Amino acid sequence: MNKKVKANTTKRFHYDNVDGLKTHLYHYLLNYNFNLKLRAIGRKTPFEAVLQWYDKTPEIFIVNPIQLNVGLNSYLA
C-alpha cells in the first residue's frame, strides 16, 4: 500500500507546501477506499467490506460505519 500511495502522489505531482500534499493524500485515500474494488476481499471496496462486517457482527463496532462516511458517497441509513 505504501508503494502505491507514494507512486500516485509524491512521485507523480509537485507540491508547493505540506498542506497541498496533505490535501491530495486525503483525496487519494478517499478515492481508494470508496472506488477501488480489491480482489483480496471479493471484488468489493474496503468500505463495502466494512459494511458487510457491520451487518454480520455489529457488536464489534463502536460506531456505525455509515455515520463516518463523508462527501458524495454518503449513504442514508
Order of alpha helices (4+ residues) and beta strands (2+ residues): alpha-alpha-alpha
